[in-house]
């Protein structure tokens, strides 16, 4: 009887061990299926929430649902370049499976933080010139995504549109961010366009949110008659402040992000950012399913929109020429 009892005890221990091993295996498989996505945004939650939601919607459309099979680690730099390296390093320490980095500064910070974790870039004007990828067709390394490469050349187009909106303007202003590596070449495009139109240019570098007030004061002193604001993470993070100051100074302003015209800016010419963020989710989906960033070509937008806000035009006392209104993709009344 004692022998049988011992055998039963041994069998029981074996069963417990097997069940424990099965549970551990199941738990390990569950953890493996649960992917972690890092989201590094140069702007702020206040201005960046619509873009984050567009990204999340893109993921949901592809079957990736937060709390079900993915976890999102979202980090905002609040428009401050100096915060990006630490935030990127934090995502690496969390061992995320992929990082989505919006804007050139955020993408560069992610690149410096890791050479192994896949990185999907978005809203980057020149990923090749910035050193993020080897080429658009063959990115190489651990980075791919989408670019508004034509964004540099679009700076000249924006100057032309401003001239059409304010035909009598002879002095044009331009914001640029010295901390954004793409803004130097972009400013050269603006300079060439103003010279071709026989206009004088007053460029003001702004790399800190505290400088916006003084920048507009400088525009007023120089009697600037129209202003162009290119796409930039910090400018997006503080879009409401820029729009309010432009309205206060009654300076006709054209932005590089269409959503800023919808938010109260006079005009905008560029790509539809929420749509691009949704498309960024496609890259994340492919990578989580095993694709390598080096094998995924960088995508470029093919459509650019002109949006005009007639409410703002009326507020600053500007009449938009009918031929320009007719060419607008959207007119806010």
C-alpha positions as CSV (number, residue, x, y, z in Angstrom):
1,X,0.0,0.0,0.0
2,X,2.8,2.4,0.8
3,X,4.4,1.6,-2.6
4,X,1.1,2.5,-4.4
5,X,0.7,5.7,-2.4
6,X,4.2,6.7,-3.3
7,X,3.5,6.0,-7.0
8,X,0.3,8.0,-6.8
9,X,2.2,10.9,-5.3
10,X,4.9,10.7,-8.0
11,X,2.2,10.7,-10.7
12,X,0.5,13.7,-9.1
13,X,3.8,15.6,-9.0
14,X,4.4,14.8,-12.6
15,X,0.9,16.0,-13.6
16,X,1.4,19.3,-11.6
17,X,4.8,19.8,-13.3
18,X,3.3,19.2,-16.8
19,X,0.4,21.5,-16.1
20,X,2.8,24.2,-14.8
21,X,4.9,23.8,-18.0
22,X,1.9,24.1,-20.2
23,X,0.8,27.3,-18.4
24,X,4.2,28.8,-18.7
25,X,4.3,27.9,-22.4
26,X,0.9,29.4,-23.0
27,X,1.8,32.5,-21.1
28,X,5.0,32.9,-23.1
29,X,3.1,32.5,-26.3
30,X,0.6,35.1,-25.2
31,X,3.4,37.5,-24.4
32,X,4.9,36.8,-27.8
33,X,1.6,37.7,-29.6
34,X,1.3,40.9,-27.6
35,X,3.4,43.5,-29.5
36,X,4.6,46.8,-28.1
37,X,4.7,49.9,-30.3
38,X,6.6,53.0,-29.4
39,X,5.2,56.3,-30.7
40,X,7.6,59.3,-30.6
41,X,6.0,62.7,-31.4
42,X,7.9,65.9,-31.6
43,X,4.8,68.0,-30.9
44,X,2.4,68.0,-28.0
45,X,-0.6,66.0,-27.0
46,X,-2.8,69.0,-27.4
47,X,-2.0,69.4,-31.1
48,X,-1.0,65.8,-31.9
49,X,-4.0,63.9,-30.7
50,X,-5.8,63.9,-34.1
51,X,-2.6,62.4,-35.7
52,X,-2.2,59.8,-33.0
53,X,-5.8,58.8,-33.4
54,X,-5.4,58.5,-37.1
55,X,-2.4,56.2,-36.6
56,X,-4.4,54.1,-34.1
57,X,-7.3,53.9,-36.5
58,X,-4.9,52.7,-39.2
59,X,-3.7,50.0,-36.9
60,X,-7.3,49.0,-35.9
61,X,-8.2,48.7,-39.6
62,X,-5.4,46.2,-39.9
63,X,-6.4,44.2,-36.8
64,X,-4.1,45.7,-34.2
65,X,-6.1,46.8,-31.1
66,X,-4.6,48.4,-28.0
67,X,-5.1,46.1,-25.0
68,X,-5.9,43.1,-27.2
69,X,-2.8,42.4,-29.2
70,X,-0.7,45.6,-28.9
71,X,0.4,48.1,-26.3
72,X,1.2,51.7,-27.2
73,X,4.0,53.6,-25.5
74,X,3.3,57.3,-26.5
75,X,5.9,60.0,-25.9
76,X,5.6,63.7,-26.7
77,X,8.5,66.1,-26.7
78,X,6.2,69.2,-26.4
79,X,8.0,70.8,-29.3
80,X,11.4,70.8,-27.6
81,X,14.3,69.2,-29.4
82,X,16.3,68.7,-26.3
83,X,13.7,66.2,-24.9
84,X,13.8,63.8,-27.9
85,X,17.0,61.9,-27.1
86,X,15.8,60.9,-23.7
87,X,12.4,59.9,-24.9
88,X,13.8,57.8,-27.7
89,X,16.2,56.1,-25.3
90,X,13.3,55.4,-22.9
91,X,11.4,53.6,-25.7
92,X,14.5,51.5,-26.4
93,X,14.8,50.5,-22.8
94,X,11.1,49.4,-22.8
95,X,12.1,47.0,-25.6
96,X,9.3,48.0,-28.0
97,X,9.0,46.0,-31.1
98,X,8.8,49.0,-33.5
99,X,9.1,52.8,-33.1
100,X,6.9,55.2,-35.1
101,X,8.8,58.5,-35.2
102,X,7.0,61.6,-36.5
103,X,9.0,64.5,-38.0
104,X,12.7,64.7,-38.9
105,X,14.0,65.6,-35.4
106,X,12.1,62.7,-33.8
107,X,13.3,60.3,-36.5
108,X,16.9,61.4,-36.0
109,X,16.6,60.9,-32.3
110,X,15.2,57.4,-32.7
111,X,18.0,56.6,-35.2
112,X,20.7,57.6,-32.7
113,X,18.9,55.6,-29.9
114,X,18.8,52.2,-31.8
115,X,20.2,50.5,-34.8
116,X,18.3,47.3,-34.3
117,X,14.7,48.1,-33.4
118,X,12.7,48.8,-36.6
119,X,11.8,52.5,-37.0
120,X,8.9,53.8,-39.2
121,X,9.3,57.5,-40.0
122,X,6.6,60.0,-40.9
123,X,6.4,63.6,-41.9
124,X,10.1,63.7,-42.9
125,X,10.9,66.0,-45.8
126,X,14.2,64.5,-46.9
127,X,15.1,61.1,-45.3
128,X,18.0,60.6,-47.7
129,X,19.5,64.0,-47.2
130,X,19.0,63.7,-43.5
131,X,20.9,60.5,-43.4
132,X,18.0,58.4,-42.2
133,X,17.9,56.0,-45.2
134,X,20.3,55.1,-48.0
135,X,17.7,55.6,-50.7
136,X,13.9,55.7,-51.0
137,X,13.7,52.5,-53.1
138,X,16.2,50.6,-50.9
139,X,16.3,52.2,-47.4
140,X,18.8,49.8,-45.9
141,X,19.2,49.5,-42.1
142,X,16.3,49.6,-39.7
143,X,14.4,52.6,-41.0
144,X,11.6,53.1,-43.5
145,X,8.3,54.9,-43.7
146,X,6.9,57.8,-45.7
147,X,8.2,61.2,-46.7
148,X,6.9,64.5,-48.0
149,X,10.1,64.8,-50.1
150,X,8.5,67.4,-52.3
151,X,8.0,69.5,-49.2
152,X,11.3,71.3,-49.8
153,X,10.2,72.3,-53.3
154,X,6.7,73.2,-52.0
155,X,8.2,76.2,-50.2
156,X,8.6,78.0,-53.5
157,X,5.0,77.1,-54.4
158,X,3.8,78.6,-51.1
159,X,5.5,81.9,-51.9
160,X,3.8,82.0,-55.2
161,X,0.4,81.3,-53.6
162,X,1.0,84.1,-51.1
163,X,1.8,86.5,-53.8
164,X,-1.5,85.6,-55.5
165,X,-3.4,86.1,-52.3
166,X,-1.8,89.4,-51.6
167,X,-0.9,90.8,-55.1
168,X,0.4,94.1,-53.7
169,X,2.9,92.5,-51.3
170,X,6.5,93.4,-51.8
171,X,7.9,92.2,-48.5
172,X,7.3,88.6,-47.4
173,X,8.3,87.0,-44.1
174,X,9.3,83.4,-43.5
175,X,9.7,81.4,-40.3
176,X,12.2,78.7,-40.2
177,X,13.6,76.4,-37.4
178,X,17.4,76.3,-37.2
179,X,17.2,73.1,-35.2
180,X,15.4,71.3,-38.1
181,X,18.0,70.1,-40.7
182,X,15.5,70.4,-43.6
183,X,14.6,74.0,-43.0
184,X,18.0,75.4,-44.3
185,X,17.4,74.0,-47.8
186,X,13.7,75.0,-47.6
187,X,14.7,78.6,-46.8
188,X,16.9,78.6,-49.9
189,X,13.8,77.7,-52.0
190,X,11.9,80.6,-50.4
191,X,14.8,83.0,-51.1
192,X,14.9,82.0,-54.8
193,X,11.1,82.3,-55.1
194,X,11.0,85.8,-53.6
195,X,13.8,87.0,-55.9
196,X,12.0,85.6,-58.9
197,X,8.9,87.5,-57.9
198,X,11.0,90.7,-57.2
199,X,10.0,90.6,-53.5
200,X,12.1,91.3,-50.4
201,X,12.5,88.5,-47.8
202,X,12.6,88.8,-44.1
203,X,13.4,85.4,-42.5
204,X,13.2,84.8,-38.8
205,X,14.6,81.7,-37.1
206,X,12.5,80.3,-34.3
207,X,13.6,77.3,-32.4
208,X,11.9,77.9,-29.0
209,X,8.2,78.5,-28.3
210,X,9.1,81.6,-26.3
211,X,10.4,83.2,-29.5
212,X,7.1,83.5,-31.3
213,X,6.1,86.8,-29.8
214,X,9.4,88.5,-30.7
215,X,9.3,86.9,-34.2
216,X,5.9,88.6,-34.9
217,X,7.2,91.8,-33.5
218,X,10.1,91.6,-35.9
219,X,7.7,91.0,-38.8
220,X,5.7,94.1,-37.8
221,X,8.8,96.3,-37.5
222,X,9.9,95.1,-41.0
223,X,6.5,95.9,-42.4
224,X,6.1,92.3,-43.7
225,X,2.9,92.0,-45.8
226,X,2.6,88.2,-45.9
227,X,4.2,85.3,-44.0
228,X,4.9,81.7,-44.8
229,X,5.3,79.0,-42.1
230,X,6.7,75.7,-43.2
231,X,5.9,72.3,-41.8
232,X,7.7,71.7,-38.4
233,X,7.0,69.7,-35.3
234,X,7.4,72.7,-33.0
235,X,5.2,74.9,-35.2
236,X,2.5,72.2,-35.1
237,X,2.8,71.9,-31.3
238,X,2.1,75.6,-30.9
239,X,-0.2,76.1,-33.9
240,X,-2.8,78.0,-31.9
241,X,-0.3,80.5,-30.6
242,X,1.0,81.2,-34.1
243,X,-2.5,81.5,-35.6
244,X,-3.5,83.9,-32.9
245,X,-0.4,86.1,-33.3
246,X,-0.9,86.2,-37.0
247,X,-4.5,87.3,-36.6
248,X,-3.5,89.9,-34.0
249,X,-0.9,91.4,-36.3
250,X,-3.3,91.0,-39.3
251,X,-0.5,89.3,-41.3
252,X,-1.8,87.0,-44.1
253,X,-0.1,83.7,-43.4
254,X,0.2,80.5,-45.4
255,X,1.1,77.2,-43.6
256,X,2.6,74.0,-44.8
257,X,0.1,71.7,-43.0
258,X,-3.5,71.8,-44.2
259,X,-5.0,71.2,-40.8
260,X,-3.7,74.7,-39.7
261,X,-6.1,76.4,-42.1
262,X,-8.9,74.4,-40.6
263,X,-7.7,75.5,-37.1
264,X,-8.0,79.2,-38.1
265,X,-5.1,79.9,-40.3
266,X,-5.6,81.9,-43.5
267,X,-4.2,79.4,-46.0
268,X,-2.4,76.1,-46.2
269,X,-0.7,74.1,-48.9
270,X,0.6,70.6,-48.3
271,X,-0.3,67.0,-47.7
272,X,-3.2,65.6,-45.6
273,X,-1.3,64.6,-42.4
274,X,-4.0,62.3,-40.8
275,X,-4.0,60.3,-43.9
276,X,-0.2,60.0,-43.9
277,X,-0.3,58.8,-40.2
278,X,-2.9,56.1,-41.2
279,X,-0.5,55.0,-43.9
280,X,2.3,54.9,-41.4
281,X,0.3,52.1,-39.7
282,X,0.7,50.0,-42.8
283,X,4.4,49.9,-42.4
284,X,4.1,49.0,-38.7
285,X,1.7,46.2,-39.6
286,X,4.1,44.7,-42.2
287,X,7.0,44.9,-39.7
288,X,5.1,43.2,-36.9
289,X,4.3,40.5,-39.4
290,X,8.0,39.9,-40.1
291,X,9.0,42.3,-42.9
292,X,12.3,44.0,-42.6
293,X,12.5,47.9,-42.9
294,X,15.4,47.6,-45.3
295,X,13.1,45.8,-47.8
296,X,10.2,48.3,-47.6
297,X,10.6,51.3,-50.0
298,X,9.9,54.8,-48.5
299,X,6.6,56.1,-49.8
300,X,6.0,59.6,-51.1
301,X,2.6,61.5,-51.2
302,X,1.2,62.2,-54.6
303,X,-1.5,64.7,-53.7
304,X,-1.2,68.2,-52.2
305,X,-4.1,70.4,-51.1
306,X,-4.7,74.1,-51.1
307,X,-7.1,75.1,-48.2
308,X,-8.4,78.7,-47.8
309,X,-10.2,80.0,-44.7
310,X,-12.5,82.8,-45.7
311,X,-13.5,83.4,-42.1
312,X,-9.9,84.3,-41.3
313,X,-9.6,86.4,-44.5
314,X,-12.6,88.5,-43.4
315,X,-11.2,88.8,-39.9
316,X,-7.9,90.3,-41.1
317,X,-9.6,92.4,-43.9
318,X,-8.2,90.5,-46.9
319,X,-10.1,89.7,-50.1
320,X,-9.0,86.5,-51.7
321,X,-8.9,86.8,-55.5
322,X,-11.6,84.7,-57.2
323,X,-9.2,82.8,-59.5
324,X,-7.3,81.6,-56.4
325,X,-10.5,80.6,-54.6
326,X,-11.5,78.6,-57.7
327,X,-8.3,76.6,-57.5
328,X,-8.6,75.7,-53.8
329,X,-9.3,72.1,-52.9
330,X,-11.3,73.3,-49.9
331,X,-12.7,76.6,-48.9
332,X,-13.8,77.2,-45.3
333,X,-16.7,79.7,-45.1
